[in-house]
Structure formats: C-alpha cells, structure tokens
Amino acid sequence: MSNSDLPEIDGSQFESIELICYIRHAHTGTELRDPARIKVTEIGEQSVTLEIPPKTFAAGHLLVLGISVRNLPPGKTMKPFVSEAKIEEVIPLEGADQIRLYLTQFEPERWDELKRLFSGRQAEIEQFLKNTRGED
C-alpha cells in the first residue's frame, strides 16, 4: 500500500490531552512557564524527560516541576502534579536541550494517574488512526 492509497486524515477531528509544564529552579527562582517551550517526551517510573530551550538549566540542578492537563474528556478532572526533581542528564539537541529529571518528592498516586494518562495517549492516537482508515 502506498501513501497515496491512505485516506486523508484531518487532525482537527482528534483532540488529544495536552500536558502543560511549569519549571522553577529551586535555588535561583529561574522559571520556565511557556507551554510552547516545554515538551514532555517520556515518562518513566520515577522520571520525566522534557525538551526545553537550550542552556536553561544544567545537570545537577534542583527544580520544582508542575504538570497540569488540558483537554481532558468531559466530566474528568485531574489536579496538577507537583514534584521536586533533580536534573540527571542534559542532552543538547538542535535548538533545544533534552533534560531527564529524577522525581524526588511527590504524591505517588498523582504520579501514577499522570503516567496512566500519558501512556493512554498512544493507544488513543492509534485508535483514532484505525477509525479514520476504516479499520476494525
């Protein structure tokens, strides 16, 4: 099957949840609040990987991380997740840095809820694509 055989997919028909992050340096108070400049790329058992503007923070820095969720299904609510975190690794990318944060102080139940929500996004996208293509 070639790309020309696939149906057109209108992304406006799919509204996924959106993770909105806030980062504050625990000692200097330097903040990064613009959601367009912070992208969650991976969530681990007790870590989160973000893409942020280059040279904002360095390995070893202690941060406060806040994550709230936008575009939840109707009737679903979720309190923001907040954690203290330490930057374990900084990987320079083109036009950004990828930072891996180790979460140190947080509510485990809230973290588990966020992990489930994040992992469910992939299944949601796959189901949307199947429905759009008319697959079962």
OpenMM code with the backbone's topology and positions (N, CA, C; nanometers):
from openmm import Vec3, app, unit

residues = "MET SER ASN SER ASP LEU PRO GLU ILE ASP GLY SER GLN PHE GLU SER ILE GLU LEU ILE CYS TYR ILE ARG HIS ALA HIS THR GLY THR GLU LEU ARG ASP PRO ALA ARG ILE LYS VAL THR GLU ILE GLY GLU GLN SER VAL THR LEU GLU ILE PRO PRO LYS THR PHE ALA ALA GLY HIS LEU LEU VAL LEU GLY ILE SER VAL ARG ASN LEU PRO PRO GLY LYS THR MET LYS PRO PHE VAL SER GLU ALA LYS ILE GLU GLU VAL ILE PRO LEU GLU GLY ALA ASP GLN ILE ARG LEU TYR LEU THR GLN PHE GLU PRO GLU ARG TRP ASP GLU LEU LYS ARG LEU PHE SER GLY ARG GLN ALA GLU ILE GLU GLN PHE LEU LYS ASN THR ARG GLY GLU ASP".split()
positions = [
    Vec3(0.0844, -0.1167, 0.0000),
    Vec3(0.0000, 0.0000, 0.0000),
    Vec3(0.0890, 0.1231, 0.0000),
    Vec3(0.0655, 0.2158, -0.0893),
    Vec3(0.1451, 0.3384, -0.0950),
    Vec3(0.0762, 0.4480, -0.0145),
    Vec3(0.1499, 0.5558, 0.0097),
    Vec3(0.0937, 0.6683, 0.0829),
    Vec3(-0.0278, 0.7270, 0.0126),
    Vec3(-0.0305, 0.7201, -0.1208),
    Vec3(-0.1434, 0.7753, -0.1949),
    Vec3(-0.2702, 0.6911, -0.1756),
    Vec3(-0.2559, 0.5656, -0.1313),
    Vec3(-0.3703, 0.4789, -0.1066),
    Vec3(-0.4345, 0.5044, 0.0304),
    Vec3(-0.3634, 0.5755, 0.1179),
    Vec3(-0.4156, 0.6011, 0.2516),
    Vec3(-0.5122, 0.7188, 0.2486),
    Vec3(-0.6184, 0.7137, 0.3304),
    Vec3(-0.7126, 0.8248, 0.3334),
    Vec3(-0.6490, 0.9480, 0.3970),
    Vec3(-0.7014, 1.0647, 0.3591),
    Vec3(-0.6578, 1.1891, 0.4218),
    Vec3(-0.7024, 1.1875, 0.5676),
    Vec3(-0.6171, 1.2320, 0.6561),
    Vec3(-0.6511, 1.2362, 0.7980),
    Vec3(-0.6594, 1.3815, 0.8400),
    Vec3(-0.7740, 1.4190, 0.8921),
    Vec3(-0.7961, 1.5552, 0.9399),
    Vec3(-0.7654, 1.5586, 1.0887),
    Vec3(-0.6502, 1.6143, 1.1243),
    Vec3(-0.6073, 1.6193, 1.2637),
    Vec3(-0.7010, 1.6987, 1.3521),
    Vec3(-0.7812, 1.7887, 1.2957),
    Vec3(-0.8730, 1.8674, 1.3769),
    Vec3(-0.9851, 1.7808, 1.4345),
    Vec3(-1.0016, 1.6592, 1.3802),
    Vec3(-1.1034, 1.5680, 1.4323),
    Vec3(-1.0551, 1.4990, 1.5601),
    Vec3(-0.9277, 1.5113, 1.5887),
    Vec3(-0.8692, 1.4433, 1.7033),
    Vec3(-0.8204, 1.5462, 1.8029),
    Vec3(-0.8788, 1.5454, 1.9217),
    Vec3(-0.8340, 1.6370, 2.0253),
    Vec3(-0.7757, 1.5548, 2.1388),
    Vec3(-0.6458, 1.5551, 2.1478),
    Vec3(-0.5772, 1.4773, 2.2497),
    Vec3(-0.5573, 1.5623, 2.3744),
    Vec3(-0.5302, 1.4956, 2.4836),
    Vec3(-0.4943, 1.5682, 2.6050),
    Vec3(-0.3645, 1.6430, 2.5812),
    Vec3(-0.3430, 1.7443, 2.6593),
    Vec3(-0.2211, 1.8240, 2.6471),
    Vec3(-0.1600, 1.8412, 2.7853),
    Vec3(-0.0315, 1.8108, 2.7984),
    Vec3(0.0387, 1.8283, 2.9247),
    Vec3(0.1042, 1.9663, 2.9265),
    Vec3(0.0713, 2.0455, 3.0262),
    Vec3(0.1237, 2.1808, 3.0411),
    Vec3(0.2209, 2.1795, 3.1588),
    Vec3(0.3469, 2.2154, 3.1314),
    Vec3(0.4518, 2.2087, 3.2340),
    Vec3(0.4949, 2.3465, 3.2812),
    Vec3(0.5385, 2.3482, 3.4043),
    Vec3(0.5965, 2.4649, 3.4683),
    Vec3(0.7227, 2.4166, 3.5388),
    Vec3(0.8330, 2.4891, 3.5213),
    Vec3(0.9589, 2.4510, 3.5866),
    Vec3(1.0143, 2.5738, 3.6587),
    Vec3(1.0581, 2.5540, 3.7833),
    Vec3(1.1231, 2.6610, 3.8587),
    Vec3(1.2485, 2.6051, 3.9241),
    Vec3(1.3603, 2.6766, 3.9081),
    Vec3(1.4850, 2.6374, 3.9738),
    Vec3(1.4659, 2.6568, 4.1233),
    Vec3(1.4962, 2.5550, 4.2017),
    Vec3(1.4698, 2.5577, 4.3456),
    Vec3(1.5504, 2.6635, 4.4207),
    Vec3(1.6670, 2.7020, 4.3692),
    Vec3(1.7518, 2.7968, 4.4421),
    Vec3(1.7505, 2.9368, 4.3822),
    Vec3(1.7569, 2.9474, 4.2495),
    Vec3(1.7645, 3.0804, 4.1878),
    Vec3(1.6268, 3.1391, 4.1577),
    Vec3(1.5263, 3.0535, 4.1504),
    Vec3(1.3923, 3.1014, 4.1169),
    Vec3(1.3689, 3.1185, 3.9674),
    Vec3(1.4694, 3.0887, 3.8841),
    Vec3(1.4518, 3.0967, 3.7392),
    Vec3(1.3346, 3.0077, 3.6988),
    Vec3(1.2434, 3.0644, 3.6187),
    Vec3(1.1224, 2.9915, 3.5807),
    Vec3(1.1122, 2.9730, 3.4302),
    Vec3(1.0472, 2.8659, 3.3938),
    Vec3(1.0112, 2.8397, 3.2553),
    Vec3(0.8635, 2.8025, 3.2602),
    Vec3(0.7777, 2.8911, 3.2069),
    Vec3(0.6329, 2.8733, 3.2181),
    Vec3(0.5623, 2.8575, 3.0845),
    Vec3(0.6246, 2.8954, 2.9761),
    Vec3(0.5588, 2.8942, 2.8453),
    Vec3(0.5413, 2.7509, 2.7966),
    Vec3(0.4143, 2.7014, 2.7891),
    Vec3(0.3936, 2.5621, 2.7494),
    Vec3(0.4456, 2.5297, 2.6100),
    Vec3(0.4560, 2.6289, 2.5243),
    Vec3(0.5072, 2.6046, 2.3895),
    Vec3(0.6569, 2.5750, 2.3914),
    Vec3(0.7241, 2.6044, 2.5027),
    Vec3(0.8688, 2.5855, 2.5109),
    Vec3(0.9093, 2.4638, 2.5934),
    Vec3(0.8100, 2.3901, 2.6468),
    Vec3(0.8373, 2.2714, 2.7276),
    Vec3(0.7552, 2.1564, 2.6712),
    Vec3(0.8233, 2.0496, 2.6312),
    Vec3(0.7545, 1.9348, 2.5738),
    Vec3(0.7920, 1.8089, 2.6516),
    Vec3(0.6912, 1.7376, 2.7000),
    Vec3(0.7141, 1.6091, 2.7664),
    Vec3(0.7372, 1.5047, 2.6575),
    Vec3(0.8532, 1.4396, 2.6607),
    Vec3(0.8829, 1.3389, 2.5585),
    Vec3(0.8778, 1.1965, 2.6123),
    Vec3(0.8954, 1.1804, 2.7435),
    Vec3(0.8952, 1.0463, 2.8007),
    Vec3(0.8629, 1.0544, 2.9491),
    Vec3(0.7875, 0.9559, 2.9953),
    Vec3(0.7588, 0.9440, 3.1378),
    Vec3(0.8023, 0.8050, 3.1815),
    Vec3(0.8872, 0.8005, 3.2856),
    Vec3(0.9364, 0.6736, 3.3379),
    Vec3(0.8753, 0.6431, 3.4731),
    Vec3(0.9289, 0.5420, 3.5397),
    Vec3(0.8748, 0.5031, 3.6704),
    Vec3(0.8854, 0.6157, 3.7720),
    Vec3(0.9990, 0.6844, 3.7736),
    Vec3(1.0174, 0.7962, 3.8657),
    Vec3(1.0976, 0.9074, 3.7983),
    Vec3(1.0738, 0.9215, 3.6677),
    Vec3(1.1459, 1.0232, 3.5919),
    Vec3(1.0573, 1.0790, 3.4819),
    Vec3(1.0974, 1.1940, 3.4325),
    Vec3(1.0297, 1.2550, 3.3187),
    Vec3(1.1374, 1.3196, 3.2322),
    Vec3(1.1216, 1.3075, 3.1004),
    Vec3(1.2148, 1.3686, 3.0060),
    Vec3(1.1422, 1.4801, 2.9336),
    Vec3(1.2068, 1.5952, 2.9282),
    Vec3(1.1482, 1.7140, 2.8680),
    Vec3(1.2407, 1.7714, 2.7625),
    Vec3(1.1837, 1.8389, 2.6648),
    Vec3(1.2604, 1.9245, 2.5746),
    Vec3(1.2311, 2.0672, 2.6153),
    Vec3(1.3388, 2.1438, 2.6372),
    Vec3(1.3279, 2.2821, 2.6818),
    Vec3(1.4243, 2.3680, 2.5993),
    Vec3(1.4131, 2.5004, 2.6089),
    Vec3(1.5092, 2.5858, 2.5383),
    Vec3(1.6520, 2.5543, 2.5818),
    Vec3(1.7466, 2.5689, 2.4900),
    Vec3(1.8857, 2.5344, 2.5218),
    Vec3(1.9447, 2.6206, 2.6329),
    Vec3(2.0313, 2.5576, 2.7108),
    Vec3(2.1099, 2.6238, 2.8152),
    Vec3(2.0251, 2.6941, 2.9208),
    Vec3(1.9049, 2.6404, 2.9471),
    Vec3(1.8200, 2.6970, 3.0511),
    Vec3(1.8624, 2.6457, 3.1877),
    Vec3(1.8884, 2.5155, 3.1969),
    Vec3(1.9293, 2.4512, 3.3212),
    Vec3(2.0441, 2.3556, 3.2915),
    Vec3(2.1109, 2.3073, 3.3986),
    Vec3(2.2250, 2.2162, 3.3825),
    Vec3(2.2047, 2.0915, 3.4690),
    Vec3(2.2802, 1.9881, 3.4379),
    Vec3(2.2760, 1.8650, 3.5164),
    Vec3(2.3071, 1.8971, 3.6625),
    Vec3(2.2339, 1.8321, 3.7511),
    Vec3(2.2535, 1.8533, 3.8940),
    Vec3(2.1627, 1.9592, 3.9535),
    Vec3(2.1048, 2.0451, 3.8701),
    Vec3(2.0159, 2.1489, 3.9226),
    Vec3(1.8941, 2.0852, 3.9882),
    Vec3(1.8463, 2.1491, 4.0946),
    Vec3(1.7252, 2.1061, 4.1633),
    Vec3(1.6106, 2.1957, 4.1173),
    Vec3(1.5018, 2.1330, 4.0774),
    Vec3(1.3885, 2.2058, 4.0212),
    Vec3(1.2594, 2.1699, 4.0929),
    Vec3(1.1605, 2.2547, 4.0729),
    Vec3(1.0226, 2.2213, 4.1069),
    Vec3(0.9505, 2.2088, 3.9732),
    Vec3(0.8851, 2.0951, 3.9523),
    Vec3(0.8143, 2.0660, 3.8280),
    Vec3(0.6650, 2.0598, 3.8564),
    Vec3(0.5893, 2.1301, 3.7756),
    Vec3(0.4437, 2.1214, 3.7832),
    Vec3(0.3901, 2.0782, 3.6480),
    Vec3(0.2944, 1.9860, 3.6476),
    Vec3(0.2322, 1.9404, 3.5231),
    Vec3(0.0816, 1.9416, 3.5426),
    Vec3(0.0122, 2.0147, 3.4563),
    Vec3(-0.1337, 2.0102, 3.4563),
    Vec3(-0.1783, 1.9567, 3.3207),
    Vec3(-0.3036, 1.9165, 3.3141),
    Vec3(-0.3551, 1.8517, 3.1941),
    Vec3(-0.4696, 1.9341, 3.1364),
    Vec3(-0.4631, 1.9557, 3.0063),
    Vec3(-0.5678, 2.0269, 2.9334),
    Vec3(-0.6353, 1.9299, 2.8369),
    Vec3(-0.7581, 1.9569, 2.8018),
    Vec3(-0.8375, 1.8781, 2.7058),
    Vec3(-0.8735, 1.7397, 2.7585),
    Vec3(-0.9027, 1.7311, 2.8868),
    Vec3(-0.9499, 1.6047, 2.9422),
    Vec3(-1.0904, 1.5759, 2.8883),
    Vec3(-1.1292, 1.4484, 2.8850),
    Vec3(-1.2652, 1.4158, 2.8420),
    Vec3(-1.3677, 1.4848, 2.9318),
    Vec3(-1.4862, 1.5139, 2.8789),
    Vec3(-1.5906, 1.5794, 2.9593),
    Vec3(-1.6168, 1.5025, 3.0891),
    Vec3(-1.6263, 1.5767, 3.1985),
    Vec3(-1.6542, 1.5167, 3.3283),
    Vec3(-1.5318, 1.4679, 3.4030),
    Vec3(-1.4161, 1.4600, 3.3369),
    Vec3(-1.2926, 1.4125, 3.4017),
    Vec3(-1.2153, 1.5337, 3.4530),
    Vec3(-1.1683, 1.5245, 3.5757),
    Vec3(-1.0843, 1.6299, 3.6328),
    Vec3(-0.9570, 1.5668, 3.6868),
    Vec3(-0.8550, 1.6487, 3.6971),
    Vec3(-0.7268, 1.5992, 3.7470),
    Vec3(-0.6512, 1.7159, 3.8082),
    Vec3(-0.6097, 1.7002, 3.9331),
    Vec3(-0.5324, 1.8047, 3.9992),
    Vec3(-0.3927, 1.8093, 3.9376),
    Vec3(-0.3302, 1.9268, 3.9373),
    Vec3(-0.1929, 1.9351, 3.8853),
    Vec3(-0.0972, 1.8476, 3.9662),
    Vec3(0.0006, 1.7928, 3.8966),
    Vec3(0.1065, 1.7143, 3.9592),
    Vec3(0.2220, 1.8091, 3.9902),
    Vec3(0.2770, 1.7997, 4.1111),
    Vec3(0.3905, 1.8835, 4.1508),
    Vec3(0.4952, 1.7941, 4.2163),
    Vec3(0.6219, 1.8172, 4.1799),
    Vec3(0.7310, 1.7386, 4.2369),
    Vec3(0.8587, 1.8205, 4.2429),
    Vec3(0.9398, 1.7915, 4.3407),
    Vec3(1.0777, 1.8379, 4.3375),
    Vec3(1.1521, 1.7379, 4.2509),
    Vec3(1.2533, 1.7858, 4.1798),
    Vec3(1.3241, 1.6983, 4.0860),
    Vec3(1.4690, 1.7434, 4.0724),
    Vec3(1.5526, 1.6479, 4.0330),
    Vec3(1.6940, 1.6768, 4.0074),
    Vec3(1.7234, 1.6416, 3.8623),
    Vec3(1.7927, 1.7299, 3.7933),
    Vec3(1.8299, 1.7031, 3.6540),
    Vec3(1.9435, 1.6014, 3.6533),
    Vec3(1.9156, 1.4839, 3.5978),
    Vec3(2.0158, 1.3776, 3.5900),
    Vec3(2.1031, 1.3914, 3.4667),
    Vec3(2.0441, 1.4407, 3.3587),
    Vec3(2.1173, 1.4438, 3.2316),
    Vec3(2.0631, 1.5556, 3.1442),
    Vec3(2.1533, 1.6205, 3.0716),
    Vec3(2.1158, 1.7203, 2.9719),
    Vec3(2.1775, 1.6775, 2.8396),
    Vec3(2.0936, 1.6641, 2.7379),
    Vec3(2.1416, 1.6270, 2.6046),
    Vec3(2.1105, 1.7424, 2.5096),
    Vec3(2.2147, 1.8084, 2.4568),
    Vec3(2.1903, 1.9170, 2.3619),
    Vec3(2.1317, 1.8629, 2.2310),
    Vec3(2.0259, 1.9259, 2.1833),
    Vec3(1.9641, 1.8944, 2.0551),
    Vec3(1.9731, 2.0181, 1.9681),
    Vec3(1.9290, 2.0073, 1.8474),
    Vec3(1.9281, 2.1247, 1.7601),
    Vec3(1.8156, 2.2181, 1.8038),
    Vec3(1.8515, 2.3315, 1.8618),
    Vec3(1.7536, 2.4310, 1.9040),
    Vec3(1.6863, 2.4031, 2.0366),
    Vec3(1.7295, 2.2999, 2.1097),
    Vec3(1.6682, 2.2662, 2.2382),
    Vec3(1.7647, 2.1813, 2.3196),
    Vec3(1.7316, 2.1627, 2.4458),
    Vec3(1.8000, 2.0669, 2.5317),
    Vec3(1.6975, 1.9630, 2.5748),
    Vec3(1.7420, 1.8395, 2.5828),
    Vec3(1.6580, 1.7347, 2.6399),
    Vec3(1.7103, 1.7117, 2.7812),
    Vec3(1.6210, 1.7241, 2.8802),
    Vec3(1.6637, 1.7018, 3.0188),
    Vec3(1.5850, 1.5857, 3.0781),
    Vec3(1.6563, 1.5006, 3.1523),
    Vec3(1.5903, 1.3911, 3.2231),
    Vec3(1.5892, 1.4265, 3.3705),
    Vec3(1.4687, 1.4335, 3.4263),
    Vec3(1.4506, 1.4695, 3.5657),
    Vec3(1.4200, 1.3454, 3.6483),
    Vec3(1.4864, 1.3331, 3.7615),
    Vec3(1.4546, 1.2289, 3.8584),
    Vec3(1.3654, 1.2941, 3.9630),
    Vec3(1.2454, 1.2420, 3.9808),
    Vec3(1.1494, 1.2995, 4.0736),
    Vec3(1.1825, 1.2571, 4.2154),
    Vec3(1.1881, 1.3531, 4.3079),
    Vec3(1.2324, 1.3214, 4.4439),
    Vec3(1.1236, 1.3323, 4.5494),
    Vec3(1.0338, 1.4293, 4.5384),
    Vec3(0.9277, 1.4444, 4.6381),
    Vec3(0.7969, 1.4725, 4.5658),
    Vec3(0.7037, 1.3764, 4.5746),
    Vec3(0.5769, 1.3898, 4.5040),
    Vec3(0.4756, 1.2942, 4.5634),
    Vec3(0.3495, 1.3119, 4.5262),
    Vec3(0.2435, 1.2202, 4.5696),
    Vec3(0.2381, 1.1040, 4.4707),
    Vec3(0.2706, 0.9813, 4.5137),
    Vec3(0.2748, 0.8670, 4.4220),
    Vec3(0.1432, 0.8422, 4.3479),
    Vec3(0.0298, 0.8632, 4.4151),
    Vec3(-0.0994, 0.8389, 4.3494),
    Vec3(-0.1191, 0.9345, 4.2314),
    Vec3(-0.0813, 1.0592, 4.2513),
    Vec3(-0.0961, 1.1597, 4.1453),
    Vec3(-0.0021, 1.1265, 4.0289),
    Vec3(0.1198, 1.0795, 4.0607),
    Vec3(0.2157, 1.0425, 3.9563),
    Vec3(0.1648, 0.9224, 3.8769),
    Vec3(0.1113, 0.8230, 3.9469),
    Vec3(0.0568, 0.7051, 3.8781),
    Vec3(-0.0572, 0.7438, 3.7841),
    Vec3(-0.1427, 0.8356, 3.8282),
    Vec3(-0.2530, 0.8814, 3.7442),
    Vec3(-0.2000, 0.9500, 3.6181),
    Vec3(-0.0975, 1.0321, 3.6332),
    Vec3(-0.0390, 1.1019, 3.5186),
    Vec3(0.0286, 1.0033, 3.4235),
    Vec3(0.0982, 0.9036, 3.4765),
    Vec3(0.1625, 0.8019, 3.3914),
    Vec3(0.0587, 0.7261, 3.3099),
    Vec3(-0.0512, 0.6870, 3.3743),
    Vec3(-0.1577, 0.6159, 3.3018),
    Vec3(-0.2156, 0.7028, 3.1908),
    Vec3(-0.2369, 0.8281, 3.2210),
    Vec3(-0.2914, 0.9201, 3.1219),
    Vec3(-0.1958, 0.9367, 3.0039),
    Vec3(-0.0672, 0.9534, 3.0327),
    Vec3(0.0328, 0.9717, 2.9279),
    Vec3(0.0438, 0.8479, 2.8402),
    Vec3(0.0484, 0.7299, 2.9008),
    Vec3(0.0611, 0.6069, 2.8221),
    Vec3(-0.0656, 0.5792, 2.7427),
    Vec3(-0.1784, 0.6241, 2.7926),
    Vec3(-0.3038, 0.6063, 2.7207),
    Vec3(-0.3140, 0.6913, 2.5959),
    Vec3(-0.2344, 0.7964, 2.5870),
    Vec3(-0.2373, 0.8835, 2.4690),
    Vec3(-0.2022, 0.8071, 2.3425),
    Vec3(-0.1016, 0.7193, 2.3502),
    Vec3(-0.0591, 0.6437, 2.2321),
    Vec3(-0.1712, 0.5537, 2.1826),
    Vec3(-0.2359, 0.4855, 2.2749),
    Vec3(-0.3475, 0.3977, 2.2368),
    Vec3(-0.4613, 0.4796, 2.1757),
    Vec3(-0.4839, 0.5976, 2.2295),
    Vec3(-0.5877, 0.6879, 2.1789),
    Vec3(-0.5575, 0.7299, 2.0351),
    Vec3(-0.4332, 0.7634, 2.0080),
    Vec3(-0.3925, 0.8046, 1.8734),
    Vec3(-0.4055, 0.6881, 1.7757),
    Vec3(-0.3608, 0.5696, 1.8183),
    Vec3(-0.3702, 0.4518, 1.7311),
    Vec3(-0.5157, 0.4195, 1.6968),
    Vec3(-0.6051, 0.4298, 1.7944),
    Vec3(-0.7465, 0.4021, 1.7697),
    Vec3(-0.8059, 0.5051, 1.6754),
    Vec3(-0.7689, 0.6317, 1.6926),
    Vec3(-0.8168, 0.7372, 1.6030),
    Vec3(-0.7747, 0.7078, 1.4584),
    Vec3(-0.6486, 0.6684, 1.4389),
    Vec3(-0.5992, 0.6388, 1.3039),
    Vec3(-0.6723, 0.5192, 1.2434),
    Vec3(-0.6963, 0.4155, 1.3234),
    Vec3(-0.7717, 0.2993, 1.2735),
    Vec3(-0.9124, 0.3405, 1.2319),
    Vec3(-0.9780, 0.4206, 1.3148),
    Vec3(-1.1143, 0.4644, 1.2826),
    Vec3(-1.1169, 0.5499, 1.1563),
    Vec3(-1.0178, 0.6349, 1.1406),
    Vec3(-1.0107, 0.7221, 1.0240),
    Vec3(-0.9898, 0.6404, 0.8959),
    Vec3(-0.9121, 0.5340, 0.9072),
    Vec3(-0.8835, 0.4497, 0.7900),
    Vec3(-0.9920, 0.3444, 0.7667),
    Vec3(-1.0888, 0.3353, 0.8578),
    Vec3(-1.1950, 0.2382, 0.8428),
    Vec3(-1.1546, 0.0989, 0.8817),
    Vec3(-1.0491, 0.0859, 0.9633),
    Vec3(-1.0033, -0.0450, 1.0092),
    Vec3(-1.0792, -0.0836, 1.1344),
    Vec3(-1.0856, -0.2123, 1.1607),
    Vec3(-1.1531, -0.2586, 1.2845),
    Vec3(-1.0599, -0.2569, 1.4008),
] * unit.nanometer
topology = app.Topology()
chain = topology.addChain("A")
for resn in residues:
    res = topology.addResidue(resn, chain)
    for name in ("N", "CA", "C"):
        topology.addAtom(name, app.Element.getBySymbol(name[0]), res)
